[in-house]
C-alpha cells in the first residue's frame, strides 16, 4: 500500500518530466529528481543521475551520486553511477570504486551490484564471471533482464572454452523467450562449430536484420576469434574500428579480442588487473 501511495503521489512529477522532455527544458532534471524522491522508483533515480551527467557533466553526476549514496545508503545508486563510469568514461577501475563505497557503507539492495560486477569481471580480478552468473541465475528477486544477461554471459563462457554444445543449449533456451540479434550471433558461432552451416547462415541473416553495420562486424570478428580464425577475425575487427567503432568499447566488451588491434588503436590491457 505504501508503495502504491508513493507511485500515486509521484504521478504529477512524471507528467511534468515528460512535458519537459517534449519541450526540451532543463527542468526535466528537477522533474526526474522529484519523481524519484516521491515515488522511490529506481528508474527515476537512474534517469536523474543520467540526466545530470548529460547536461552538467560527469563530475556533477559523481557529486550527486555521492550525496545520494551517503544519505540513502542504496547500492542502486552505486550501480547507476558505476555503469556511467564504465560505459561513458570507459573506466572499469572507477566503476569498481563505487561498488566498494556502497559495500563499505553497508548499503541496502547490494544484490543490484551483481550485474555491474559481471560487466567488470573481465577487468577486475576479484570478480569471477562464472560465480556471478550462477548467482544471478539462481536469484528470483531481481529483474529478468539480469537473469537473461547472465545466461548469455554463461553461453559466452562456454564459447571461450570451446564447449559448443553447452553454449548452444543455453542459446536455444534464450531464443525461445526472445529474438535478440546478439543471441542469433552467438548461435551462428555454435552452429558453425557444430557443422550446421545452413543453420549458421540463417542465424547470421536474422542477426543482421537487427544490428548496425559496426555491431555486425564486431560480432563476426568475435565469432571467428572463438573459432580460432584470428586472421579473419582481425580483418573484420579492423574494419569495424576503421568504420568508427571505438577501440575502447572493443576492449571493454571483449578484451581478448582487443589484443588483435594495434596498441595505437586503443587500450588493450586492463588497468585494474583483468582475468584474461
DRENPA-3360 file (N, C-alpha, C; in nm, 2 decimals, always signed):
BEGIN
1 = XXXXXXXX = +0.08/-0.12/+0.00/+0.00/+0.00/+0.00/+0.09/+0.13/+0.00 ~ +0.19/+0.13/+0.08/+0.28/+0.24/+0.09/+0.34/+0.27/-0.05 ~ +0.39/+0.16/-0.11/+0.45/+0.17/-0.24/+0.35/+0.23/-0.34 ~ +0.22/+0.18/-0.34/+0.12/+0.23/-0.43/+0.10/+0.38/-0.41 ~ +0.09/+0.43/-0.28/+0.07/+0.57/-0.25/+0.19/+0.65/-0.30 ~ +0.31/+0.60/-0.29/+0.42/+0.67/-0.34/+0.41/+0.69/-0.49 ~ +0.37/+0.59/-0.56/+0.36/+0.59/-0.70/+0.25/+0.69/-0.74 ~ +0.14/+0.69/-0.67/+0.03/+0.78/-0.69/+0.07/+0.93/-0.68;
9 = XXXXXXXX = +0.14/+0.95/-0.57/+0.19/+1.09/-0.54/+0.29/+1.14/-0.64 ~ +0.36/+1.05/-0.70/+0.47/+1.09/-0.80/+0.41/+1.11/-0.94 ~ +0.29/+1.08/-0.96/+0.23/+1.09/-1.10/+0.24/+1.23/-1.15 ~ +0.21/+1.34/-1.08/+0.22/+1.47/-1.13/+0.36/+1.51/-1.18 ~ +0.46/+1.45/-1.11/+0.60/+1.48/-1.14/+0.64/+1.40/-1.27 ~ +0.59/+1.28/-1.28/+0.61/+1.21/-1.40/+0.56/+1.28/-1.52 ~ +0.44/+1.33/-1.51/+0.38/+1.41/-1.62/+0.46/+1.53/-1.65 ~ +0.51/+1.60/-1.54/+0.60/+1.72/-1.56/+0.72/+1.68/-1.64;
17 = XXXXXXXX = +0.78/+1.56/-1.60/+0.90/+1.52/-1.67/+0.88/+1.50/-1.82 ~ +0.77/+1.44/-1.85/+0.75/+1.41/-1.99/+0.72/+1.54/-2.07 ~ +0.65/+1.63/-2.01/+0.63/+1.76/-2.07/+0.76/+1.83/-2.09 ~ +0.85/+1.83/-1.99/+0.98/+1.90/-2.00/+1.06/+1.83/-2.11 ~ +1.05/+1.69/-2.12/+1.13/+1.62/-2.22/+1.08/+1.66/-2.36 ~ +0.95/+1.67/-2.37/+0.89/+1.71/-2.50/+0.94/+1.85/-2.54 ~ +0.94/+1.94/-2.45/+0.98/+2.08/-2.47/+1.13/+2.10/-2.46 ~ +1.20/+1.99/-2.42/+1.35/+2.00/-2.41/+1.39/+2.11/-2.31;
25 = XXXXXXXX = +1.33/+2.11/-2.20/+1.36/+2.21/-2.09/+1.45/+2.15/-1.99 ~ +1.55/+2.23/-1.94/+1.63/+2.18/-1.83/+1.56/+2.14/-1.71 ~ +1.43/+2.18/-1.69/+1.36/+2.14/-1.57/+1.33/+1.99/-1.57 ~ +1.36/+1.92/-1.67/+1.33/+1.78/-1.67/+1.42/+1.71/-1.56 ~ +1.54/+1.77/-1.53/+1.62/+1.71/-1.43/+1.55/+1.72/-1.29 ~ +1.50/+1.84/-1.27/+1.42/+1.85/-1.14/+1.30/+1.76/-1.13 ~ +1.23/+1.75/-1.25/+1.11/+1.66/-1.25/+1.15/+1.52/-1.22 ~ +1.26/+1.47/-1.28/+1.31/+1.33/-1.25/+1.34/+1.32/-1.11;
33 = XXXXXXXX = +1.41/+1.42/-1.05/+1.45/+1.41/-0.91/+1.33/+1.41/-0.82 ~ +1.23/+1.49/-0.84/+1.11/+1.49/-0.76/+1.03/+1.36/-0.78 ~ +1.03/+1.31/-0.90/+0.96/+1.18/-0.92/+1.02/+1.07/-0.84 ~ +1.15/+1.07/-0.84/+1.22/+0.96/-0.76/+1.20/+0.99/-0.60 ~ +1.21/+1.11/-0.56/+1.20/+1.14/-0.42/+1.06/+1.10/-0.37 ~ +0.96/+1.13/-0.45/+0.82/+1.10/-0.41/+0.79/+0.95/-0.42 ~ +0.82/+0.89/-0.54/+0.78/+0.76/-0.57/+0.88/+0.65/-0.54 ~ +1.01/+0.69/-0.53/+1.11/+0.59/-0.50/+1.12/+0.48/-0.60;
41 = XXXXXXXX = +1.09/+0.51/-0.73/+1.11/+0.41/-0.83/+1.25/+0.41/-0.89 ~ +1.32/+0.30/-0.89/+1.46/+0.30/-0.93/+1.49/+0.36/-1.07 ~ +1.39/+0.34/-1.16/+1.40/+0.40/-1.30/+1.43/+0.55/-1.29 ~ +1.36/+0.62/-1.20/+1.37/+0.77/-1.20/+1.50/+0.81/-1.13 ~ +1.55/+0.73/-1.04/+1.68/+0.75/-0.98/+1.79/+0.75/-1.08 ~ +1.78/+0.64/-1.16/+1.87/+0.63/-1.27/+1.86/+0.74/-1.37 ~ +1.74/+0.78/-1.41/+1.71/+0.89/-1.50/+1.77/+1.02/-1.45 ~ +1.75/+1.05/-1.32/+1.81/+1.17/-1.26/+1.96/+1.18/-1.27;
49 = XXXXXXXX = +2.03/+1.07/-1.24/+2.17/+1.07/-1.25/+2.22/+1.08/-1.39 ~ +2.16/+1.01/-1.48/+2.20/+1.01/-1.62/+2.18/+1.15/-1.68 ~ +2.06/+1.22/-1.65/+2.04/+1.35/-1.70/+2.14/+1.45/-1.65 ~ +2.18/+1.44/-1.52/+2.28/+1.53/-1.47/+2.41/+1.51/-1.54 ~ +2.44/+1.38/-1.57/+2.57/+1.35/-1.65/+2.56/+1.42/-1.78 ~ +2.45/+1.40/-1.85/+2.43/+1.45/-1.99/+2.44/+1.61/-1.99 ~ +2.37/+1.67/-1.90/+2.35/+1.82/-1.91/+2.46/+1.90/-1.82 ~ +2.51/+1.83/-1.72/+2.60/+1.91/-1.63/+2.74/+1.85/-1.62;
57 = XXXXXXXX = +2.76/+1.73/-1.68/+2.89/+1.67/-1.68/+2.90/+1.56/-1.58 ~ +3.01/+1.47/-1.60/+3.03/+1.36/-1.51/+3.07/+1.40/-1.37 ~ +3.14/+1.50/-1.35/+3.18/+1.54/-1.22/+3.06/+1.58/-1.13 ~ +2.96/+1.64/-1.19/+2.84/+1.68/-1.12/+2.76/+1.55/-1.09 ~ +2.76/+1.46/-1.18/+2.69/+1.33/-1.16/+2.75/+1.25/-1.05 ~ +2.88/+1.25/-1.04/+2.95/+1.19/-0.93/+2.92/+1.25/-0.80 ~ +2.92/+1.39/-0.80/+2.89/+1.46/-0.68/+2.75/+1.43/-0.63 ~ +2.65/+1.42/-0.72/+2.51/+1.39/-0.69/+2.51/+1.25/-0.63;
65 = XXXXXXXX = +2.57/+1.15/-0.70/+2.56/+1.01/-0.66/+2.62/+1.00/-0.52 ~ +2.74/+1.07/-0.50/+2.80/+1.05/-0.37/+2.71/+1.10/-0.25 ~ +2.64/+1.22/-0.28/+2.55/+1.27/-0.18/+2.43/+1.18/-0.15 ~ +2.37/+1.13/-0.26/+2.26/+1.04/-0.25/+2.30/+0.91/-0.18 ~ +2.41/+0.85/-0.21/+2.46/+0.73/-0.15/+2.48/+0.75/+0.00 ~ +2.54/+0.86/+0.03/+2.56/+0.89/+0.17/+2.43/+0.90/+0.25 ~ +2.33/+0.96/+0.19/+2.20/+0.99/+0.25/+2.12/+0.87/+0.26 ~ +2.10/+0.80/+0.15/+2.01/+0.69/+0.14/+2.06/+0.55/+0.16;
73 = XXXXXXXX = +2.19/+0.53/+0.15/+2.26/+0.40/+0.17/+2.19/+0.30/+0.08 ~ +2.18/+0.33/-0.05/+2.11/+0.25/-0.15/+2.22/+0.21/-0.26 ~ +2.25/+0.08/-0.27/+2.35/+0.04/-0.36/+2.31/+0.06/-0.51 ~ +2.18/+0.08/-0.53/+2.14/+0.10/-0.67/+2.21/+0.23/-0.73 ~ +2.23/+0.32/-0.64/+2.30/+0.45/-0.68/+2.44/+0.42/-0.73 ~ +2.51/+0.33/-0.66/+2.64/+0.29/-0.70/+2.64/+0.22/-0.83 ~ +2.53/+0.14/-0.85/+2.52/+0.06/-0.97/+2.50/+0.16/-1.09 ~ +2.42/+0.26/-1.07/+2.39/+0.36/-1.18/+2.51/+0.44/-1.22;
81 = XXXXXXXX = +2.57/+0.50/-1.12/+2.69/+0.59/-1.14/+2.81/+0.50/-1.19 ~ +2.82/+0.38/-1.13/+2.93/+0.29/-1.18/+2.91/+0.25/-1.32 ~ +2.79/+0.23/-1.37/+2.76/+0.20/-1.51/+2.80/+0.31/-1.60 ~ +2.78/+0.43/-1.55/+2.82/+0.55/-1.63/+2.98/+0.56/-1.64 ~ +3.04/+0.53/-1.53/+3.19/+0.53/-1.53/+3.24/+0.43/-1.63 ~ +3.17/+0.32/-1.64/+3.21/+0.21/-1.73/+3.18/+0.24/-1.88 ~ +3.05/+0.28/-1.90/+3.01/+0.29/-2.04/+3.04/+0.43/-2.10 ~ +3.04/+0.53/-2.02/+3.07/+0.67/-2.07/+3.22/+0.70/-2.06;
89 = XXXXXXXX = +3.27/+0.68/-1.94/+3.41/+0.71/-1.91/+3.51/+0.60/-1.95 ~ +3.46/+0.49/-1.98/+3.54/+0.37/-2.02/+3.64/+0.34/-1.91 ~ +3.60/+0.34/-1.78/+3.69/+0.33/-1.67/+3.65/+0.22/-1.58 ~ +3.69/+0.10/-1.60/+3.65/-0.01/-1.50/+3.69/+0.01/-1.36 ~ +3.81/+0.07/-1.34/+3.85/+0.09/-1.20/+3.76/+0.19/-1.13 ~ +3.72/+0.29/-1.20/+3.63/+0.39/-1.14/+3.49/+0.33/-1.10 ~ +3.45/+0.24/-1.19/+3.32/+0.17/-1.16/+3.33/+0.09/-1.04 ~ +3.44/+0.02/-1.03/+3.47/-0.07/-0.91/+3.47/+0.01/-0.78;
97 = XXXXXXXX = +3.52/+0.13/-0.79/+3.53/+0.21/-0.67/+3.39/+0.24/-0.61 ~ +3.30/+0.26/-0.69/+3.16/+0.28/-0.65/+3.10/+0.16/-0.58 ~ +3.13/+0.04/-0.63/+3.09/-0.08/-0.57/+3.15/-0.09/-0.43 ~ +3.27/-0.06/-0.42/+3.34/-0.07/-0.29/+3.29/+0.03/-0.19 ~ +3.25/+0.15/-0.23/+3.19/+0.25/-0.15/+3.06/+0.20/-0.09 ~ +2.98/+0.15/-0.18/+2.85/+0.10/-0.14/+2.86/-0.01/-0.04 ~ +2.95/-0.10/-0.07/+2.96/-0.22/+0.02/+3.02/-0.18/+0.16 ~ +3.11/-0.09/+0.16/+3.17/-0.04/+0.28/+3.07/+0.03/+0.37;
105 = XXXXXXXX = +2.98/+0.10/+0.30/+2.88/+0.18/+0.37/+2.76/+0.09/+0.42 ~ +2.77/-0.04/+0.39/+2.66/-0.13/+0.43/+2.53/-0.09/+0.37 ~ +2.53/-0.06/+0.24/+2.41/-0.01/+0.17/+2.31/-0.13/+0.15 ~ +2.18/-0.09/+0.14/+2.08/-0.19/+0.11/+2.08/-0.21/-0.04 ~ +2.01/-0.32/-0.08/+2.00/-0.35/-0.22/+2.14/-0.39/-0.29 ~ +2.22/-0.45/-0.21/+2.36/-0.48/-0.26/+2.35/-0.58/-0.37 ~ +2.24/-0.66/-0.38/+2.23/-0.75/-0.49/+2.23/-0.68/-0.63 ~ +2.19/-0.55/-0.63/+2.19/-0.48/-0.76/+2.34/-0.46/-0.81;
113 = XXXXXXXX = +2.44/-0.48/-0.72/+2.57/-0.46/-0.77/+2.62/-0.58/-0.85 ~ +2.55/-0.69/-0.84/+2.60/-0.81/-0.91/+2.61/-0.80/-1.06 ~ +2.52/-0.73/-1.12/+2.53/-0.71/-1.26/+2.64/-0.62/-1.30 ~ +2.67/-0.52/-1.23/+2.79/-0.43/-1.26/+2.92/-0.52/-1.24 ~ +2.92/-0.60/-1.13/+3.04/-0.68/-1.11/+3.06/-0.78/-1.23 ~ +2.94/-0.83/-1.29/+2.95/-0.91/-1.40/+3.01/-0.84/-1.52 ~ +2.97/-0.72/-1.54/+3.03/-0.64/-1.65/+3.18/-0.61/-1.63 ~ +3.22/-0.61/-1.51/+3.36/-0.58/-1.47/+3.45/-0.70/-1.46;
121 = XXXXXXXX = +3.39/-0.82/-1.47/+3.46/-0.95/-1.44/+3.58/-0.97/-1.53 ~ +3.58/-0.92/-1.65/+3.70/-0.93/-1.74/+3.81/-0.83/-1.71 ~ +3.78/-0.74/-1.62/+3.87/-0.63/-1.60/+3.92/-0.62/-1.45 ~ +3.84/-0.67/-1.36/+3.88/-0.66/-1.22/+3.89/-0.81/-1.17 ~ +4.01/-0.84/-1.13/+4.05/-0.98/-1.10/+3.97/-1.04/-0.98 ~ +3.91/-0.96/-0.89/+3.84/-1.01/-0.78/+3.70/-1.06/-0.81 ~ +3.65/-1.03/-0.93/+3.52/-1.07/-0.97/+3.53/-1.19/-1.07 ~ +3.45/-1.29/-1.05/+3.46/-1.41/-1.13/+3.33/-1.44/-1.20;
129 = XXXXXXXX = +3.33/-1.43/-1.33/+3.21/-1.43/-1.41/+3.13/-1.56/-1.39 ~ +3.19/-1.67/-1.38/+3.11/-1.80/-1.36/+3.04/-1.79/-1.23 ~ +3.10/-1.75/-1.12/+3.03/-1.74/-0.99/+2.92/-1.64/-0.99 ~ +2.94/-1.53/-1.06/+2.84/-1.42/-1.06/+2.72/-1.46/-1.14 ~ +2.75/-1.52/-1.26/+2.63/-1.57/-1.35/+2.55/-1.67/-1.27 ~ +2.61/-1.76/-1.20/+2.54/-1.87/-1.13/+2.45/-1.80/-1.02 ~ +2.50/-1.70/-0.96/+2.42/-1.63/-0.85/+2.31/-1.56/-0.91 ~ +2.33/-1.49/-1.02/+2.22/-1.41/-1.08/+2.11/-1.50/-1.14;
137 = XXXXXXXX = +2.15/-1.61/-1.19/+2.05/-1.71/-1.25/+1.97/-1.77/-1.14 ~ +2.04/-1.79/-1.02/+1.97/-1.86/-0.91/+1.87/-1.77/-0.84 ~ +1.89/-1.64/-0.84/+1.81/-1.55/-0.77/+1.67/-1.53/-0.84 ~ +1.57/-1.51/-0.75/+1.44/-1.48/-0.81/+1.38/-1.35/-0.76 ~ +1.47/-1.26/-0.71/+1.42/-1.13/-0.66/+1.48/-1.02/-0.74 ~ +1.52/-1.05/-0.86/+1.58/-0.94/-0.94/+1.52/-0.94/-1.08 ~ +1.54/-0.84/-1.16/+1.49/-0.82/-1.29/+1.52/-0.94/-1.38 ~ +1.43/-0.99/-1.46/+1.45/-1.09/-1.55/+1.56/-1.06/-1.65;
145 = XXXXXXXX = +1.58/-0.93/-1.68/+1.68/-0.88/-1.77/+1.82/-0.92/-1.72 ~ +1.84/-0.91/-1.59/+1.97/-0.95/-1.53/+1.99/-1.10/-1.55 ~ +1.89/-1.18/-1.53/+1.90/-1.33/-1.54/+1.93/-1.36/-1.69 ~ +1.86/-1.30/-1.78/+1.88/-1.32/-1.92/+2.02/-1.29/-1.96 ~ +2.07/-1.17/-1.91/+2.20/-1.13/-1.95/+2.31/-1.23/-1.89 ~ +2.28/-1.28/-1.77/+2.37/-1.37/-1.71/+2.38/-1.50/-1.79 ~ +2.26/-1.55/-1.84/+2.26/-1.67/-1.92/+2.34/-1.65/-2.05 ~ +2.33/-1.53/-2.11/+2.41/-1.50/-2.23/+2.56/-1.51/-2.20;
153 = XXXXXXXX = +2.60/-1.45/-2.09/+2.74/-1.45/-2.05/+2.78/-1.59/-2.02 ~ +2.69/-1.67/-1.96/+2.72/-1.81/-1.94/+2.75/-1.88/-2.07 ~ +2.67/-1.85/-2.17/+2.69/-1.91/-2.30/+2.83/-1.87/-2.36 ~ +2.86/-1.74/-2.34/+2.99/-1.70/-2.39/+3.11/-1.76/-2.32 ~ +3.09/-1.78/-2.19/+3.20/-1.85/-2.12/+3.22/-1.99/-2.17 ~ +3.11/-2.06/-2.21/+3.13/-2.19/-2.27/+3.20/-2.18/-2.41 ~ +3.16/-2.07/-2.48/+3.23/-2.05/-2.61/+3.38/-2.03/-2.60 ~ +3.42/-1.96/-2.49/+3.56/-1.94/-2.47/+3.63/-2.07/-2.45;
161 = XXXXXXXX = +3.56/-2.16/-2.39/+3.62/-2.29/-2.36/+3.60/-2.39/-2.47 ~ +3.54/-2.35/-2.58/+3.51/-2.45/-2.69/+3.41/-2.55/-2.66 ~ +3.32/-2.52/-2.56/+3.21/-2.61/-2.52/+3.09/-2.57/-2.60 ~ +3.09/-2.60/-2.73/+2.99/-2.55/-2.82/+2.85/-2.60/-2.79 ~ +2.83/-2.73/-2.76/+2.70/-2.78/-2.73/+2.64/-2.72/-2.61 ~ +2.72/-2.70/-2.50/+2.66/-2.64/-2.38/+2.62/-2.50/-2.41 ~ +2.70/-2.42/-2.49/+2.66/-2.29/-2.52/+2.53/-2.29/-2.61 ~ +2.53/-2.38/-2.70/+2.42/-2.39/-2.79/+2.28/-2.42/-2.72;
169 = XXXXXXXX = +2.29/-2.50/-2.62/+2.17/-2.53/-2.54/+2.11/-2.41/-2.47 ~ +2.20/-2.33/-2.41/+2.16/-2.20/-2.35/+2.10/-2.11/-2.45 ~ +2.16/-2.09/-2.56/+2.11/-2.00/-2.66/+1.98/-2.04/-2.72 ~ +1.96/-2.17/-2.73/+1.83/-2.22/-2.78/+1.72/-2.18/-2.68 ~ +1.75/-2.19/-2.55/+1.65/-2.15/-2.44/+1.63/-2.00/-2.45 ~ +1.73/-1.92/-2.47/+1.71/-1.78/-2.47/+1.63/-1.74/-2.59 ~ +1.65/-1.80/-2.70/+1.58/-1.76/-2.83/+1.43/-1.80/-2.82 ~ +1.40/-1.90/-2.73/+1.26/-1.94/-2.71/+1.18/-1.83/-2.64;
177 = XXXXXXXX = +1.26/-1.75/-2.56/+1.20/-1.64/-2.48/+1.19/-1.51/-2.57 ~ +1.30/-1.48/-2.64/+1.30/-1.35/-2.71/+1.40/-1.36/-2.83 ~ +1.37/-1.30/-2.94/+1.45/-1.30/-3.06/+1.54/-1.17/-3.05 ~ +1.66/-1.19/-3.00/+1.76/-1.08/-2.99/+1.88/-1.10/-3.08 ~ +1.92/-1.00/-3.16/+2.03/-1.01/-3.25/+2.15/-1.08/-3.20 ~ +2.19/-1.04/-3.07/+2.31/-1.09/-3.01/+2.30/-1.24/-2.99 ~ +2.18/-1.29/-2.96/+2.15/-1.43/-2.94/+2.18/-1.51/-3.07 ~ +2.13/-1.45/-3.18/+2.15/-1.51/-3.31/+2.30/-1.51/-3.35;
185 = XXXXXXXX = +2.37/-1.41/-3.31/+2.51/-1.41/-3.35/+2.59/-1.52/-3.28 ~ +2.56/-1.53/-3.15/+2.62/-1.64/-3.07/+2.58/-1.78/-3.12 ~ +2.45/-1.79/-3.16/+2.40/-1.91/-3.22/+2.47/-1.94/-3.35 ~ +2.50/-1.84/-3.43/+2.58/-1.85/-3.55/+2.71/-1.92/-3.52 ~ +2.78/-1.88/-3.41/+2.91/-1.93/-3.38/+2.89/-2.08/-3.35 ~ +2.80/-2.12/-3.26/+2.78/-2.26/-3.22/+2.74/-2.34/-3.34 ~ +2.66/-2.29/-3.43/+2.61/-2.36/-3.55/+2.73/-2.39/-3.64 ~ +2.82/-2.30/-3.66/+2.94/-2.32/-3.74/+3.03/-2.43/-3.67;
193 = XXXXXXXX = +3.05/-2.41/-3.54/+3.13/-2.50/-3.47/+3.08/-2.65/-3.47 ~ +2.95/-2.66/-3.47/+2.89/-2.79/-3.47/+2.86/-2.85/-3.61 ~ +2.90/-2.78/-3.71/+2.89/-2.82/-3.85/+2.76/-2.80/-3.91 ~ +2.68/-2.71/-3.86/+2.54/-2.68/-3.91/+2.55/-2.56/-4.00 ~ +2.60/-2.57/-4.12/+2.63/-2.45/-4.20/+2.50/-2.38/-4.24 ~ +2.40/-2.45/-4.28/+2.28/-2.39/-4.32/+2.21/-2.31/-4.21 ~ +2.21/-2.37/-4.09/+2.15/-2.30/-3.97/+2.24/-2.18/-3.94 ~ +2.37/-2.19/-3.95/+2.46/-2.08/-3.92/+2.43/-1.96/-4.01;
201 = XXXXXXXX = +2.40/-1.99/-4.14/+2.37/-1.88/-4.23/+2.24/-1.82/-4.20 ~ +2.14/-1.90/-4.16/+2.01/-1.85/-4.12/+2.02/-1.76/-3.99 ~ +2.10/-1.80/-3.90/+2.12/-1.72/-3.78/+2.19/-1.59/-3.81 ~ +2.29/-1.59/-3.90/+2.36/-1.47/-3.93/+2.27/-1.37/-4.00 ~ +2.18/-1.42/-4.09/+2.09/-1.34/-4.16/+1.99/-1.27/-4.06 ~ +1.94/-1.35/-3.96/+1.85/-1.30/-3.86/+1.91/-1.19/-3.78 ~ +2.04/-1.21/-3.74/+2.11/-1.12/-3.66/+2.13/-0.99/-3.73 ~ +2.17/-1.00/-3.86/+2.20/-0.88/-3.94/+2.08/-0.78/-3.95;
209 = XXXXXXXX = +1.96/-0.84/-3.94/+1.84/-0.75/-3.95/+1.83/-0.65/-3.84 ~ +1.88/-0.69/-3.72/+1.87/-0.60/-3.60/+1.99/-0.54/-3.56 ~ +2.10/-0.55/-3.63/+2.23/-0.49/-3.59/+2.28/-0.39/-3.69 ~ +2.34/-0.29/-3.63/+2.41/-0.19/-3.72/+2.53/-0.25/-3.78 ~ +2.59/-0.18/-3.88/+2.70/-0.24/-3.96/+2.82/-0.27/-3.86 ~ +2.85/-0.17/-3.78/+2.97/-0.19/-3.69/+2.95/-0.30/-3.59 ~ +2.83/-0.31/-3.53/+2.80/-0.42/-3.44/+2.81/-0.56/-3.51 ~ +2.76/-0.56/-3.63/+2.76/-0.68/-3.71/+2.90/-0.73/-3.74;
217 = XXXXXXXX = +2.99/-0.63/-3.77/+3.13/-0.66/-3.79/+3.20/-0.71/-3.67 ~ +3.16/-0.64/-3.55/+3.22/-0.68/-3.43/+3.19/-0.82/-3.39 ~ +3.06/-0.86/-3.40/+3.02/-0.99/-3.36/+3.08/-1.10/-3.45 ~ +3.09/-1.07/-3.58/+3.15/-1.17/-3.66/+3.30/-1.18/-3.63 ~ +3.37/-1.07/-3.60/+3.51/-1.08/-3.55/+3.52/-1.16/-3.43 ~ +3.43/-1.14/-3.33/+3.43/-1.22/-3.21/+3.41/-1.37/-3.24 ~ +3.31/-1.40/-3.33/+3.29/-1.54/-3.36/+3.41/-1.61/-3.42 ~ +3.47/-1.55/-3.52/+3.58/-1.61/-3.58/+3.70/-1.62/-3.48;
225 = XXXXXXXX = +3.71/-1.53/-3.38/+3.81/-1.54/-3.28/+3.79/-1.66/-3.19 ~ +3.67/-1.68/-3.15/+3.64/-1.80/-3.07/+3.66/-1.93/-3.15 ~ +3.64/-1.92/-3.28/+3.65/-2.04/-3.37/+3.80/-2.06/-3.41 ~ +3.89/-1.98/-3.36/+4.03/-2.00/-3.39/+4.08/-1.94/-3.52 ~ +3.99/-1.86/-3.58/+4.03/-1.80/-3.71/+4.07/-1.65/-3.69 ~ +4.19/-1.63/-3.63/+4.23/-1.50/-3.59/+4.26/-1.40/-3.71 ~ +4.31/-1.45/-3.82/+4.33/-1.37/-3.93/+4.20/-1.30/-3.98 ~ +4.10/-1.39/-4.00/+3.97/-1.34/-4.04/+3.91/-1.25/-3.94;
233 = XXXXXXXX = +3.92/-1.28/-3.81/+3.87/-1.20/-3.70/+3.94/-1.06/-3.70 ~ +4.07/-1.06/-3.72/+4.14/-0.93/-3.72/+4.10/-0.84/-3.83 ~ +4.08/-0.90/-3.95/+4.03/-0.82/-4.06/+3.90/-0.75/-4.04 ~ +3.80/-0.83/-3.99/+3.67/-0.78/-3.96/+3.67/-0.67/-3.85 ~ +3.75/-0.70/-3.74/+3.76/-0.61/-3.63/+3.82/-0.48/-3.68 ~ +3.92/-0.48/-3.76/+3.99/-0.36/-3.81/+3.89/-0.28/-3.89 ~ +3.81/-0.35/-3.97/+3.70/-0.28/-4.05/+3.61/-0.21/-3.96 ~ +3.57/-0.27/-3.85/+3.48/-0.21/-3.75/+3.54/-0.08/-3.69;
241 = XXXXXXXX = +3.66/-0.09/-3.65/+3.73/+0.02/-3.59/+3.76/+0.13/-3.69 ~ +3.80/+0.10/-3.81/+3.82/+0.20/-3.92/+3.68/+0.26/-3.96 ~ +3.57/+0.19/-3.94/+3.44/+0.24/-3.97/+3.38/+0.33/-3.86 ~ +3.45/+0.34/-3.75/+3.40/+0.43/-3.64/+3.38/+0.37/-3.51 ~ +3.40/+0.24/-3.49/+3.38/+0.18/-3.36/+3.50/+0.22/-3.27 ~ +3.47/+0.26/-3.15/+3.57/+0.30/-3.05/+3.64/+0.17/-3.00 ~ +3.77/+0.17/-3.02/+3.85/+0.06/-2.98/+3.84/+0.04/-2.83 ~ +3.81/+0.14/-2.75/+3.79/+0.12/-2.61/+3.67/+0.04/-2.58;
249 = XXXXXXXX = +3.57/+0.05/-2.67/+3.45/-0.03/-2.65/+3.48/-0.18/-2.68 ~ +3.57/-0.20/-2.77/+3.61/-0.34/-2.80/+3.68/-0.40/-2.68 ~ +3.76/-0.32/-2.62/+3.84/-0.36/-2.50/+3.74/-0.39/-2.39 ~ +3.64/-0.30/-2.37/+3.55/-0.32/-2.26/+3.46/-0.45/-2.28 ~ +3.42/-0.47/-2.40/+3.33/-0.58/-2.43/+3.40/-0.71/-2.45 ~ +3.52/-0.71/-2.51/+3.59/-0.83/-2.53/+3.74/-0.81/-2.53 ~ +3.80/-0.80/-2.41/+3.94/-0.77/-2.40/+4.03/-0.87/-2.47 ~ +3.99/-0.99/-2.48/+4.07/-1.09/-2.55/+4.08/-1.06/-2.70;
257 = XXXXXXXX = +3.96/-1.02/-2.75/+3.95/-0.98/-2.90/+4.03/-0.86/-2.92 ~ +4.03/-0.76/-2.83/+4.10/-0.64/-2.85/+4.25/-0.65/-2.86 ~ +4.31/-0.77/-2.82/+4.45/-0.79/-2.83/+4.49/-0.80/-2.98 ~ +4.39/-0.82/-3.07/+4.42/-0.82/-3.21/+4.45/-0.69/-3.27 ~ +4.41/-0.58/-3.20/+4.42/-0.45/-3.25/+4.56/-0.39/-3.22 ~ +4.61/-0.30/-3.31/+4.73/-0.24/-3.28/+4.72/-0.16/-3.15 ~ +4.83/-0.15/-3.07/+4.82/-0.07/-2.95/+4.77/+0.07/-2.96 ~ +4.81/+0.13/-3.08/+4.77/+0.27/-3.10/+4.62/+0.28/-3.12;
265 = XXXXXXXX = +4.55/+0.17/-3.15/+4.40/+0.18/-3.17/+4.32/+0.20/-3.04 ~ +4.38/+0.18/-2.93/+4.31/+0.19/-2.80/+4.38/+0.11/-2.69 ~ +4.32/+0.11/-2.58/+4.37/+0.04/-2.46/+4.35/-0.11/-2.48 ~ +4.46/-0.19/-2.47/+4.45/-0.33/-2.48/+4.50/-0.41/-2.36 ~ +4.52/-0.34/-2.25/+4.55/-0.41/-2.13/+4.47/-0.35/-2.01 ~ +4.43/-0.43/-1.92/+4.34/-0.38/-1.81/+4.42/-0.30/-1.71 ~ +4.37/-0.18/-1.67/+4.44/-0.10/-1.57/+4.42/-0.15/-1.43 ~ +4.33/-0.25/-1.42/+4.29/-0.29/-1.28/+4.31/-0.44/-1.26;
273 = XXXX = +4.38/-0.51/-1.35/+4.41/-0.65/-1.33/+4.30/-0.74/-1.38 ~ +4.30/-0.76/-1.51/+4.19/-0.84/-1.57/+4.22/-0.99/-1.55 ~ +4.11/-1.07/-1.58/+4.12/-1.21/-1.57/+4.18/-1.28/-1.69 ~ +4.16/-1.21/-1.81/+4.20/-1.27/-1.93/+4.12/-1.38/-1.98;
% end
